[in-house]
């Protein structure tokens, strides 16, 4: 039997099941389910709303063999609720002197065209592992995350991302390190033209502003 049997997917996006973070994480989880791994999914934002919820969250973390964390990049770092989750997990480990062998793997994504923007956030996850004694299993990062939706992985633009996630799932199943090839696939630009991606992103932003009736406020500078 594989040493890593229980997998906990922690989704760090507030957008729920349609978020890029959820789509990427659930794809890996599906692959692991097919190999009879025991899996569980928690959305961090909803798990920290009360003390009771936090206790259940920590209990789930304690019982897992591997934590798969997926999250969006916020201001060059991990989202505040994910930072809080890290703090709670660390405090719980140090308080209970927990020695169970666990592993952490992370997938970061951002709307910037450059996947490299996520490197600092991934390094924070690695540092968290070092300070808590959780084994660091590596991380992947994706740029142009705004192009990802539920059907994305079945389209031509998602082929490299799919290859990266397949390699990650395979490494978890075999208990090996995530190969550098996976990071290479994941960090390959989804859209070949950076200008086209930015152009389409600006259109989507303006459409969202129109939908929420704030289009005329896009150029506001309340803190200038």
N, C-alpha and C positions, 0 to 999 in steps of 0.2 A: 504493500500500500504506500502511496506517495506520502512523504513526510508532511507536506503542506496539504491539508484537507479542507480547512475552513477558510473561506475567502470573504472578506467584508469590503464592499464597495462604498466608499464615502464620497458623496457628491457635494462639492463645495460651491455650486452655483445656485443662486436664488430662483432661477428660471424653471426649475423642476425637470420633468421627464423630457421636455423638448430642447433642453439646453445642449450645447456642444459637449459639455462635460459629461452629461448623462448618456448621450449617444455613444461617445467613445468608450466610456466605462462599461456600459451594458453590452457592447459588442464583445469585449474581452470576457465578460461574465458568462455570456451565452456559450462561448467556446469552452469555458471551464465546466459549465453545467453538463455539456455533452460528454465530458470525461468523468462525470459523477462526483464533482467537487461540491461540497456544501456551500452555498452562497447566500449572502444577505446584502440588502441595499439600504443605506440610510442617507437621507438628505440632511446635511449638517445644519442648515438654517432652521429646520423644524425641530431638530433634536436638542437645541440649546435654549428653548423658550421658557422652560421651567426647571426647577431643581429636580423634580421627579423625572422629567425627560432626560436630564443630564445623567442621572444615575443609571437609567436604562441604556443610554448611549455608552457609558463607560463599561457597563456589564457586557455589552456586545463586543466592544473593543478587546476586553480582557479574554474573551472566549475564542477569538479568532487566531488563525495561524498567520494570515497575510492580510495586510491592509492595502487596498488599491484606492489611492486618493486621486480624484480628478477635480480640477478646478480651473476657473478663468483667471487671467492676470488682471489685478486691480492696482493701478498706480505703481507698476513695476514690482509688485510683490503679491503675496497670497491674500485672499479676501479676509477681512477682519473676523468673521465667524470661524474661518479655518484656523486662524491664529489662536482664537479662543479655545477651539477644540484641541489644538496642540497643547495649550496651557493646562487644560483639564486632564488630558491623558498623561502628561508629564507629572503633574501633581499626584495623580492617582498611583502611578508607578513608584514614585519616590516614597509616598506615604505608606503604601502596602508592601514596599520592598519586593515588587513583582520581579520574578526571574524567568518567567515563561519565555521561551524562544519565539520571537515574532519577526516578521519582515514587513517593510514598507516599500511600496512602489508608487510612483506618482506620474500623472499625466497632466501637463499644463497646456493651456491654449490661450491665444490672444487674438484680438482683431487686427493687430498690426501685421503688415505684410511679412515682416521678418520674424521667423521662429525664434531667433536668438534672443529676442526681447524677454523670453521666458527663463533664461538661464539662471538669473539671480533668484527667482522664485523657487526653482528646482534645488538650488544650493541651500536654500533655507530649509527645505524638506530634509535634505541630507544632514544638515547640522542638527535638526531636531532628532533624527535617528541616532546620531553620535552621542547626544547628550542624554538620551533616555535608555540607551542600550538596545534599541530595536535595530535589527539588521537592515542596512540600506540595500535595497534590491535594484536601485537605479531608477531613472526617469526618462520620459519622452516629452518633447514639446512641439507644439503646432502653431504655426502662424496662419493668418487669414481665416481664423476660426469663424468669422461671420458668414462664410460660404457653406458651412456645415448645417445640414438638416437631416431629417429622418431617412431620406432617400439618398443622401450624399454618398454613402459607402458603396452603393450599387451603380454609381455613375463613374465615368472615366476619370474625372477629377479626383475621385476618392481612392483610386487604385493603390497609390503609394501609402496612403494612410492605412488602408486595409492590410497591406503587406506588413507594415510596422506593428499593427495590433495583433496580427496573426503570429508574428515572431515573439511578441511579448507573451501572448497566451501560451505558446509552445515552451518558452523558457520557464514559465510558472509550472506547467505540467511536468517538465523534466527536472525542475529544481536547479536550473542553471542560470547564469547571468544573462541579462538582456543583451543581445549582440549589438555591436556598433552599427550594424547594417540597419537595425530597426530605427535607430535615431536618424540615420541618413534618409531613410524613406519618409519618416514623419516630418522632418524639417524641410523637405523639398516643397517649394511653393505650390500651392494648390492651383493657383491661376498663374499661367506663365508670364502674363503682363502685369507688372506692378501698377502701372498707370490705369489699366482697365479695372483692376480690383478696387483701387481708390475711387475711380469714377463711379462704379456701381455701388460702392459703399456710401458715397455721398448722396446718390439718388435714394437709396434705401433710408438713409437718415432723414432726408427731407420728407419722404412719404410718411415716415413714422411721426414726424413733427406735425404734418397736416392732419393725420389721423387723431392726434391728441390735442389739436387746436392750439399749438404753440409755435407754428411756423414763423410768425412775425417776431418771435422772441429768440430766434436762433443766434442773432448777433448781439444779444444783450450781454453787458459786462457789469453785473451788479457789484462785483468786488474790485473793480478797477479804481 
